């Protein structure tokens, strides 16, 4: 990567939890900052175009990085510069508005005395960690005291670990679907199976591209994340692999459940068709007899009431005999 001018770090210190405003613009820029020991964590939730002006006034980041931040559709990646790191990560997030799991993009700048997070959507684990650091000096000292690389690890690790409760809920959905399939609700669970499959597909799209980024973080020799931090980022890499393995297992499970559900539905349809076919076969000879004796020609017993009852008796005997035969052959 080309060498860039050193970011302008010479700003007045801010107290923990201070909210700064941009000097100009249609709306005030909300910048939440936590500072401990000269290291600042700057968080801008859902950055807007005028937030870029605030950043450009204080940092000389590459223009392509700014474009990546505000495009909100970048792939996961790690760019290393001499003066800072730029990361694009994605994390699963349940969107209540559409009732579906989607991804949220998190852009990060990491420098010698700052770490900037810019989520394009609200990420609950990130907000929780930021509020803990803002409200608890002990927690902030623990996370900030080891430098920007360790703070980066805690942020990414917290967001990655938040995937496991989502995966447990997904496992519970699969268990419930399995119970419903064998409880006679096969037709109703078709939509549930489709929704879970979509969640698994979206989850896999989010997780897979990031595995390469976590591997790059683990192997990076950049001064901000080098040294003894490789073991921490290896832990993130392991967690990401566990998530991927669980998703692989869920993918196989939901495919097996879909196949099983189709088999149950087909079996039920076959049972219905077998019963209807049996009824048709049983009724057919009686219909034939009734048709013959109902013709407008002279037939034996047509003028005799005894013949009528004899025909009914023969039809009843035929019915009982065919039912017995079908039961013997286990067709009914």
Secondary structure, 3 states (H helix, E strand, C coil): CCCCCCCCCCCCCCCCCEEECCCCCCCCCCEEEEEECCEEEEECCCCCHHHHHHHHHHCCCCHHHHHHHHHCCCCCEEEECCCCEEEEEEEEEEECCCCEEEEEEEEEEECCCEEEEEECCCCHHHHHHHHHHHHCHHHHHHHHCCCHHHHHHHHHHHHHHHHHHHHHHHHHHHHHHHHHHCCCCCCCHHHHHHHHHHHHHHHHHHHHHHHHHHHHHHHCCCCCCCHHHHHHHHHHHHHHHHHHHHHHHHHHHHHHHHHHHHHHHHHHHHHHHHHHHHHHHHHHHHHHHHHHHCCCCCCCCCCCHHHHHHHHHHHHHHHHHHHHHHHHCCCC
